[in-house]
C-alpha cells in the first residue's frame, strides 16, 4: 500500500479564513504558510512549537562566556579623529 500523499501546507488568505479550523489542526503537526498575493505572508505553528522556538537558551553572560572569541587577543584601537561638520 502506498503512503498517503503529504498534505499541502500552503493556504491563501481566503482559503485559510474559510477553513481556519483545518489550518489550526494541521499546524499542530507542521507549520502552515498563508500567502497573500502569491507570496508567503505568515506561518501558523502550534503553541508548543512557538514555545520551543522562542524559549530563552541561557543568559547574555553565558552566551558571551561561551563565545569562541573569548580569550582571543584582539588589537582594538579607537580612532581619535576630529568630529565631522554637519550642516545646520
The first five atom37 places (N, CA, C, CB, O) and aatype in JSON, in Angstrom:
{
  "aatype": [20, 20, 20, 20, 20, 20, 20, 20, 20, 20, 20, 20, 20, 20, 20, 20, 20, 20, 20, 20, 20, 20, 20, 20, 20, 20, 20, 20, 20, 20, 20, 20, 20, 20, 20, 20, 20, 20, 20, 20, 20, 20, 20, 20, 20, 20, 20, 20, 20, 20, 20, 20, 20, 20, 20, 20, 20, 20, 20, 20, 20, 20, 20, 20, 20, 20, 20, 20, 20, 20, 20, 20, 20, 20, 20, 20, 20, 20, 20, 20, 20, 20, 20, 20, 20, 20, 20, 20],
  "atom_mask": [
    [1, 1, 1, 1, 1],
    [1, 1, 1, 1, 1],
    [1, 1, 1, 1, 1],
    [1, 1, 1, 1, 1],
    [1, 1, 1, 1, 1],
    [1, 1, 1, 1, 1],
    [1, 1, 1, 1, 1],
    [1, 1, 1, 1, 1],
    [1, 1, 1, 1, 1],
    [1, 1, 1, 1, 1],
    [1, 1, 1, 1, 1],
    [1, 1, 1, 1, 1],
    [1, 1, 1, 1, 1],
    [1, 1, 1, 1, 1],
    [1, 1, 1, 1, 1],
    [1, 1, 1, 1, 1],
    [1, 1, 1, 1, 1],
    [1, 1, 1, 1, 1],
    [1, 1, 1, 1, 1],
    [1, 1, 1, 1, 1],
    [1, 1, 1, 1, 1],
    [1, 1, 1, 1, 1],
    [1, 1, 1, 1, 1],
    [1, 1, 1, 1, 1],
    [1, 1, 1, 1, 1],
    [1, 1, 1, 1, 1],
    [1, 1, 1, 1, 1],
    [1, 1, 1, 1, 1],
    [1, 1, 1, 1, 1],
    [1, 1, 1, 1, 1],
    [1, 1, 1, 1, 1],
    [1, 1, 1, 1, 1],
    [1, 1, 1, 1, 1],
    [1, 1, 1, 1, 1],
    [1, 1, 1, 1, 1],
    [1, 1, 1, 1, 1],
    [1, 1, 1, 1, 1],
    [1, 1, 1, 1, 1],
    [1, 1, 1, 1, 1],
    [1, 1, 1, 1, 1],
    [1, 1, 1, 1, 1],
    [1, 1, 1, 1, 1],
    [1, 1, 1, 1, 1],
    [1, 1, 1, 1, 1],
    [1, 1, 1, 1, 1],
    [1, 1, 1, 1, 1],
    [1, 1, 1, 1, 1],
    [1, 1, 1, 1, 1],
    [1, 1, 1, 1, 1],
    [1, 1, 1, 1, 1],
    [1, 1, 1, 1, 1],
    [1, 1, 1, 1, 1],
    [1, 1, 1, 1, 1],
    [1, 1, 1, 1, 1],
    [1, 1, 1, 1, 1],
    [1, 1, 1, 1, 1],
    [1, 1, 1, 1, 1],
    [1, 1, 1, 1, 1],
    [1, 1, 1, 1, 1],
    [1, 1, 1, 1, 1],
    [1, 1, 1, 1, 1],
    [1, 1, 1, 1, 1],
    [1, 1, 1, 1, 1],
    [1, 1, 1, 1, 1],
    [1, 1, 1, 1, 1],
    [1, 1, 1, 1, 1],
    [1, 1, 1, 1, 1],
    [1, 1, 1, 1, 1],
    [1, 1, 1, 1, 1],
    [1, 1, 1, 1, 1],
    [1, 1, 1, 1, 1],
    [1, 1, 1, 1, 1],
    [1, 1, 1, 1, 1],
    [1, 1, 1, 1, 1],
    [1, 1, 1, 1, 1],
    [1, 1, 1, 1, 1],
    [1, 1, 1, 1, 1],
    [1, 1, 1, 1, 1],
    [1, 1, 1, 1, 1],
    [1, 1, 1, 1, 1],
    [1, 1, 1, 1, 1],
    [1, 1, 1, 1, 1],
    [1, 1, 1, 1, 1],
    [1, 1, 1, 1, 1],
    [1, 1, 1, 1, 1],
    [1, 1, 1, 1, 1],
    [1, 1, 1, 1, 1],
    [1, 1, 1, 1, 1]
  ],
  "atom_positions": [
    [[0.84, -1.16, 0.0], [0.0, 0.0, 0.0], [0.89, 1.24, 0.0], [-0.96, -0.01, 1.21], [1.89, 1.28, 0.72]],
    [[0.55, 2.26, -0.8], [1.31, 3.48, -0.9], [0.99, 4.4, 0.28], [1.03, 4.19, -2.23], [-0.14, 4.41, 0.76]],
    [[1.98, 5.18, 0.74], [1.71, 6.12, 1.82], [0.78, 7.23, 1.32], [3.01, 6.72, 2.37], [0.75, 7.55, 0.13]],
    [[0.03, 7.8, 2.25], [-0.88, 8.89, 1.89], [-0.05, 10.08, 1.43], [-1.79, 9.28, 3.1], [1.02, 10.34, 1.97]],
    [[-0.54, 10.83, 0.43], [0.21, 11.99, -0.04], [0.33, 13.03, 1.08], [-0.46, 12.6, -1.28], [-0.57, 13.2, 1.89]],
    [[1.46, 13.71, 1.08], [1.69, 14.74, 2.1], [0.67, 15.86, 1.9], [3.14, 15.3, 2.02], [0.45, 16.33, 0.78]],
    [[0.05, 16.27, 2.99], [-0.94, 17.33, 2.91], [-0.25, 18.65, 2.59], [-1.74, 17.44, 4.23], [0.85, 18.91, 3.06]],
    [[-0.91, 19.46, 1.77], [-0.37, 20.76, 1.41], [-0.31, 21.65, 2.65], [-1.22, 21.42, 0.3], [-1.22, 21.63, 3.47]],
    [[0.75, 22.41, 2.78], [0.91, 23.28, 3.94], [0.78, 24.75, 3.57], [2.25, 23.03, 4.59], [1.04, 25.62, 4.4]],
    [[0.39, 25.04, 2.33], [0.23, 26.42, 1.88], [-1.24, 26.75, 1.71], [0.98, 26.65, 0.56], [-2.02, 25.94, 1.2]],
    [[-1.63, 27.94, 2.16], [-3.0, 28.39, 2.1], [-3.04, 29.82, 1.58], [-3.67, 28.29, 3.49], [-2.15, 30.62, 1.9]],
    [[-4.03, 30.15, 0.81], [-4.28, 31.55, 0.5], [-5.02, 32.14, 1.69], [-5.1, 31.72, -0.84], [-5.56, 31.41, 2.52]],
    [[-5.06, 33.46, 1.77], [-5.78, 34.1, 2.88], [-7.24, 33.67, 2.85], [-5.66, 35.65, 2.79], [-7.81, 33.36, 3.89]],
    [[-7.84, 33.65, 1.65], [-9.25, 33.28, 1.53], [-9.51, 31.85, 2.0], [-9.72, 33.45, 0.09], [-10.47, 31.6, 2.73]],
    [[-8.65, 30.91, 1.57], [-8.87, 29.52, 1.98], [-8.6, 29.32, 3.46], [-7.98, 28.59, 1.16], [-9.26, 28.51, 4.11]],
    [[-7.62, 30.06, 4.01], [-7.34, 29.95, 5.45], [-8.5, 30.5, 6.27], [-6.05, 30.7, 5.8], [-8.85, 29.93, 7.31]],
    [[-9.11, 31.59, 5.81], [-10.26, 32.15, 6.51], [-11.44, 31.18, 6.46], [-10.66, 33.51, 5.91], [-12.15, 31.0, 7.45]],
    [[-11.64, 30.56, 5.31], [-12.77, 29.65, 5.14], [-12.59, 28.35, 5.92], [-12.97, 29.34, 3.67], [-13.57, 27.73, 6.33]],
    [[-11.33, 27.94, 6.13], [-11.06, 26.66, 6.8], [-10.08, 26.83, 7.95], [-10.52, 25.64, 5.8], [-9.12, 26.06, 8.08]],
    [[-10.32, 27.84, 8.78], [-9.41, 28.13, 9.89], [-9.22, 26.94, 10.82], [-9.93, 29.32, 10.69], [-8.1, 26.68, 11.27]],
    [[-10.29, 26.22, 11.11], [-10.16, 25.05, 11.99], [-9.19, 24.03, 11.42], [-11.52, 24.4, 12.22], [-8.42, 23.42, 12.16]],
    [[-9.23, 23.83, 10.11], [-8.34, 22.87, 9.45], [-6.89, 23.39, 9.49], [-8.79, 22.61, 7.98], [-5.95, 22.62, 9.7]],
    [[-6.7, 24.69, 9.28], [-5.36, 25.27, 9.36], [-4.78, 25.04, 10.76], [-5.39, 26.8, 9.04], [-3.63, 24.62, 10.9]],
    [[-5.58, 25.3, 11.78], [-5.13, 25.11, 13.17], [-4.82, 23.64, 13.44], [-6.2, 25.63, 14.16], [-3.81, 23.32, 14.07]],
    [[-5.68, 22.76, 12.98], [-5.46, 21.33, 13.2], [-4.16, 20.86, 12.55], [-6.65, 20.52, 12.65], [-3.39, 20.12, 13.17]],
    [[-3.93, 21.28, 11.32], [-2.7, 20.88, 10.63], [-1.46, 21.51, 11.25], [-2.78, 21.25, 9.15], [-0.38, 20.92, 11.23]],
    [[-1.61, 22.72, 11.8], [-0.47, 23.4, 12.42], [0.02, 22.66, 13.66], [-0.85, 24.84, 12.79], [1.16, 22.88, 14.09]],
    [[-0.8, 21.79, 14.22], [-0.36, 21.01, 15.38], [0.76, 20.05, 15.0], [-1.54, 20.24, 15.96], [1.55, 19.65, 15.86]],
    [[0.83, 19.66, 13.72], [1.86, 18.71, 13.31], [2.92, 19.31, 12.39], [1.22, 17.54, 12.62], [4.04, 18.8, 12.33]],
    [[2.59, 20.4, 11.68], [3.6, 21.04, 10.83], [3.19, 22.48, 10.55], [3.79, 20.25, 9.51], [2.0, 22.79, 10.49]],
    [[4.16, 23.36, 10.37], [3.86, 24.77, 10.11], [3.01, 24.94, 8.85], [5.15, 25.57, 9.98], [3.18, 24.22, 7.86]],
    [[2.08, 25.9, 8.91], [1.19, 26.19, 7.8], [1.47, 27.61, 7.31], [-0.31, 26.02, 8.22], [1.44, 28.56, 8.09]],
    [[1.74, 27.75, 6.02], [2.06, 29.05, 5.44], [0.83, 29.64, 4.79], [3.2, 28.93, 4.42], [0.14, 28.98, 4.02]],
    [[0.55, 30.9, 5.12], [-0.56, 31.61, 4.5], [0.03, 32.65, 3.56], [-1.51, 32.27, 5.57], [0.87, 33.45, 3.96]],
    [[-0.42, 32.61, 2.31], [0.12, 33.52, 1.31], [-0.85, 34.65, 1.02], [0.44, 32.76, 0.02], [-2.07, 34.51, 1.14]],
    [[-0.27, 35.77, 0.65], [-1.07, 36.94, 0.22], [-0.47, 37.39, -1.1], [-1.06, 38.12, 1.31], [0.73, 37.64, -1.2]],
    [[-1.32, 37.5, -2.1], [-0.87, 37.88, -3.45], [0.23, 36.95, -3.97], [-0.37, 39.32, -3.47], [1.16, 37.39, -4.65]],
    [[0.11, 35.67, -3.63], [1.05, 34.67, -4.11], [2.37, 34.6, -3.37], [1.32, 34.91, -5.53], [3.23, 33.79, -3.72]],
    [[2.55, 35.44, -2.35], [3.81, 35.45, -1.6], [3.56, 35.04, -0.16], [4.48, 36.85, -1.66], [2.53, 35.42, 0.41]],
    [[4.48, 34.28, 0.44], [4.31, 33.9, 1.84], [4.16, 35.15, 2.71], [5.49, 33.05, 2.33], [4.94, 36.09, 2.6]],
    [[3.14, 35.14, 3.58], [2.88, 36.29, 4.43], [3.07, 35.95, 5.91], [1.46, 36.79, 4.2], [3.74, 36.7, 6.63]],
    [[2.49, 34.84, 6.36], [2.63, 34.42, 7.75], [2.73, 32.9, 7.82], [1.44, 34.93, 8.6], [2.37, 32.19, 6.89]],
    [[3.23, 32.43, 8.96], [3.29, 30.99, 9.21], [2.57, 30.72, 10.52], [4.78, 30.47, 9.27], [2.81, 31.38, 11.53]],
    [[1.68, 29.74, 10.5], [0.93, 29.35, 11.7], [1.59, 28.08, 12.24], [-0.6, 29.11, 11.38], [1.74, 27.09, 11.53]],
    [[1.99, 28.14, 13.52], [2.6, 26.97, 14.17], [1.85, 26.68, 15.46], [4.12, 27.2, 14.45], [1.13, 27.54, 15.97]],
    [[2.02, 25.5, 15.98], [1.39, 25.14, 17.24], [2.01, 25.95, 18.37], [1.53, 23.62, 17.52], [3.14, 26.43, 18.25]],
    [[1.26, 26.11, 19.45], [1.77, 26.83, 20.62], [3.02, 26.13, 21.16], [0.68, 26.93, 21.72], [3.96, 26.79, 21.61]],
    [[3.03, 24.81, 21.13], [4.2, 24.05, 21.6], [5.43, 24.37, 20.76], [3.91, 22.53, 21.55], [6.52, 24.58, 21.31]],
    [[5.28, 24.42, 19.45], [6.4, 24.75, 18.56], [6.87, 26.19, 18.8], [6.0, 24.56, 17.07], [8.07, 26.44, 18.83]],
    [[5.94, 27.11, 18.98], [6.29, 28.51, 19.23], [7.11, 28.62, 20.52], [5.01, 29.37, 19.32], [8.12, 29.32, 20.56]],
    [[6.67, 27.94, 21.58], [7.4, 27.97, 22.84], [8.81, 27.4, 22.68], [6.64, 27.19, 23.92], [9.77, 27.94, 23.22]],
    [[8.91, 26.32, 21.93], [10.21, 25.69, 21.7], [11.15, 26.64, 20.95], [10.04, 24.38, 20.92], [12.33, 26.74, 21.28]],
    [[10.63, 27.32, 19.95], [11.46, 28.21, 19.13], [11.83, 29.5, 19.85], [10.74, 28.54, 17.85], [12.89, 30.07, 19.59]],
    [[10.98, 29.97, 20.76], [11.23, 31.26, 21.4], [11.78, 31.14, 22.82], [9.97, 32.06, 21.42], [12.04, 32.15, 23.47]],
    [[11.95, 29.94, 23.3], [12.46, 29.75, 24.66], [13.89, 30.28, 24.77], [12.42, 28.25, 25.06], [14.72, 30.06, 23.89]],
    [[14.15, 30.98, 25.85], [15.48, 31.52, 26.1], [16.43, 30.36, 26.35], [15.48, 32.51, 27.31], [16.11, 29.42, 27.07]],
    [[17.59, 30.44, 25.75], [18.56, 29.35, 25.86], [19.77, 29.77, 26.7], [19.02, 28.91, 24.47], [20.9, 29.4, 26.4]],
    [[19.52, 30.54, 27.73], [20.6, 30.99, 28.59], [20.63, 32.5, 28.65], [21.95, 30.45, 28.1], [19.83, 33.18, 28.01]],
    [[21.56, 33.01, 29.42], [21.67, 34.45, 29.6], [22.68, 35.02, 28.61], [22.09, 34.78, 31.05], [23.44, 34.29, 27.98]],
    [[22.68, 36.34, 28.49], [23.66, 37.0, 27.64], [25.07, 36.73, 28.16], [23.4, 38.52, 27.58], [26.0, 36.52, 27.38]],
    [[25.22, 36.74, 29.48], [26.53, 36.47, 30.07], [27.03, 35.08, 29.68], [26.46, 36.61, 31.6], [28.2, 34.92, 29.34]],
    [[26.15, 34.08, 29.73], [26.54, 32.72, 29.35], [26.93, 32.66, 27.87], [25.4, 31.72, 29.63], [27.89, 31.98, 27.49]],
    [[26.18, 33.37, 27.05], [26.48, 33.42, 25.62], [27.87, 34.0, 25.39], [25.42, 34.24, 24.86], [28.67, 33.45, 24.63]],
    [[28.15, 35.12, 26.05], [29.45, 35.76, 25.87], [30.59, 34.9, 26.43], [29.46, 37.13, 26.55], [31.67, 34.85, 25.84]],
    [[30.35, 34.23, 27.55], [31.38, 33.36, 28.12], [31.67, 32.16, 27.23], [30.95, 32.88, 29.51], [32.79, 31.66, 27.21]],
    [[30.66, 31.71, 26.48], [30.84, 30.55, 25.59], [31.35, 30.94, 24.21], [29.52, 29.81, 25.45], [31.54, 30.07, 23.36]],
    [[31.57, 32.22, 23.97], [31.99, 32.7, 22.66], [33.33, 32.09, 22.26], [32.08, 34.22, 22.65], [34.24, 31.99, 23.09]],
    [[33.46, 31.69, 21.0], [34.76, 31.18, 20.55], [35.83, 32.28, 20.51], [34.63, 30.54, 19.16], [37.02, 31.99, 20.38]],
    [[35.42, 33.54, 20.61], [36.37, 34.65, 20.61], [36.87, 35.0, 22.01], [35.74, 35.88, 19.97], [37.74, 35.85, 22.18]],
    [[36.31, 34.34, 23.01], [36.73, 34.62, 24.39], [38.22, 34.27, 24.54], [35.86, 33.82, 25.42], [38.65, 33.17, 24.19]],
    [[38.97, 35.2, 25.05], [40.39, 34.95, 25.28], [41.26, 35.3, 24.09], [40.6, 33.54, 25.63], [42.49, 35.28, 24.21]],
    [[40.67, 35.62, 22.94], [41.47, 35.99, 21.78], [41.99, 37.41, 22.01], [40.63, 35.9, 20.45], [41.25, 38.3, 22.42]],
    [[43.25, 37.59, 21.74], [43.87, 38.91, 21.95], [43.62, 39.77, 20.71], [45.41, 38.77, 22.23], [44.35, 39.69, 19.72]],
    [[42.58, 40.58, 20.78], [42.25, 41.46, 19.67], [42.89, 42.82, 19.92], [40.72, 41.58, 19.49], [42.85, 43.34, 21.04]],
    [[43.46, 43.38, 18.89], [44.06, 44.71, 19.0], [43.04, 45.72, 18.49], [45.41, 44.8, 18.2], [42.99, 46.03, 17.3]],
    [[42.23, 46.23, 19.41], [41.2, 47.18, 19.05], [41.67, 48.57, 19.47], [39.85, 46.83, 19.72], [41.91, 48.84, 20.64]],
    [[41.78, 49.43, 18.49], [42.26, 50.77, 18.77], [41.18, 51.77, 18.34], [43.6, 51.06, 18.03], [40.69, 51.71, 17.22]],
    [[40.82, 52.66, 19.23], [39.8, 53.64, 18.94], [40.41, 54.78, 18.13], [39.15, 54.16, 20.24], [41.48, 55.3, 18.47]],
    [[39.72, 55.16, 17.06], [40.18, 56.29, 16.25], [39.91, 57.58, 17.01], [39.48, 56.3, 14.87], [38.87, 57.74, 17.64]],
    [[40.84, 58.49, 16.94], [40.71, 59.78, 17.64], [40.53, 60.91, 16.61], [41.95, 60.04, 18.54], [41.1, 61.99, 16.79]],
    [[39.77, 60.67, 15.57], [39.51, 61.7, 14.55], [38.69, 62.84, 15.13], [38.79, 61.09, 13.33], [37.96, 62.68, 16.11]],
    [[38.83, 63.99, 14.48], [38.01, 65.14, 14.84], [36.58, 64.88, 14.37], [38.58, 66.45, 14.22], [36.39, 64.2, 13.37]],
    [[35.58, 65.42, 15.08], [34.19, 65.24, 14.62], [33.98, 65.91, 13.28], [33.2, 65.81, 15.66], [34.64, 66.91, 12.96]],
    [[33.08, 65.38, 12.51], [32.82, 65.96, 11.19], [31.82, 67.1, 11.32], [32.28, 64.89, 10.2], [31.0, 67.13, 12.24]],
    [[31.9, 68.04, 10.4], [30.98, 69.18, 10.38], [29.67, 68.75, 9.75], [31.59, 70.38, 9.62], [29.65, 68.14, 8.68]],
    [[28.59, 69.08, 10.4], [27.26, 68.77, 9.89], [26.55, 70.08, 9.54], [26.43, 67.95, 10.93], [26.64, 71.06, 10.27]],
    [[25.84, 70.08, 8.4], [25.11, 71.3, 8.04], [23.96, 71.55, 9.02], [24.57, 71.2, 6.59], [23.32, 70.61, 9.49]],
    [[23.71, 72.82, 9.32], [22.64, 73.17, 10.24], [21.33, 73.31, 9.55], [22.96, 74.44, 10.96], [20.32, 73.61, 10.19]]
  ]
}
